[in-house]
Amino acid sequence: MPVHKCPNGKYRIGSGKCMYDSKAKAESAYKGYLAKKHEIENLKYDITLKLEDLKTMNKKLEEIKKVIKNGNKRVREGSKRSKWSKKTW
């Protein structure tokens, strides 16, 4: 870990301020920083996945809208109306 002892007897993380009274406190703060950093990265990944899900759902919704707008082409000419006919919408 990048914990360094300062000339005034305190400790710092990397090139930060000399503000920690002990090396253990500085290491603990650094572990907390890393945990928070990874938590944010994981949230960004989750948001990306959710965005992809929304895009996929939007494409499916557009397909459904087209079917509704154009009527369902599944009804064959001369056949009785099925559950897919325009009248059931």
N, C-alpha and C positions, 0 to 999 in steps of 0.2 A: 504494500500500500504506500501511497506517496505521502506519508506522514513524516514531517521533519521537525527537529528541535530548533527553536529560535534562540538567539543570544540572550534574550531576557528570561529564559527558562521555560517558556510556554511552548506549545506545539501548534503547528499549522498543517493544513492539508494542501499539498501541491504548492502553488505560489500564493495561496490565500493569506489572510491575516493571522498573526500569532495570537490566537484567542483561546486555545484550549489549555486547561491547567495540567492535564496529564495526557500521556500518549494513548491510554485506554479510551479517554473521552474523544480524542481526535479520531481514533480508529472507529469508534462507535458511530460518530457523526458521518464518517466517510461511508460506512456500511449503509446507513440510513439514506445518504445521498444516492448511492447506487441502487438501492431498492426503489426509491422514488423514480429514478431515471428509467429503470426497467418497467415500472408500473405504467409510466407515460407511454413508453414504446409499445407495450402490450395493448393499451387503450387505442393507440393509433392503428394498430393491426386489426383490432376488433371493429373499429369504425370502417376501415377499408373493406372488411368482409361484409359488414352490414350494407355498405354502399353497393357492393356487387350484387347482394341479394335484392336490393331495391331495384336495381337496373333490370335484373332478370324478371322480377315481378311486374315491372312497368311494361316490358316487352309482351308478357303474357296478357296483361290487361288490354294492351292495344290490339292484340289478336282477337280477344273476346269482343271488344268494341266493334271491330270490323265485321265479325259474324253477326252481331246484333243489328248493326246498321244495314248490312246487305241482305239480311234474312238468312236463314239457314239453308244451305244448298243440299242438305242431306235428304230432303223430301224428294222422292222420285215422281216424275210426271205420271199421272194416272193412278197413283197409289193413294190409299187412305192417308189422312193426316196422321203423322206420328207425333211422339212427344217432342220432337225437334222442330216441329213446324212453327212458322212465324206467329200463328194465332195463339200459341201457348205462352209467348213472351209477354 
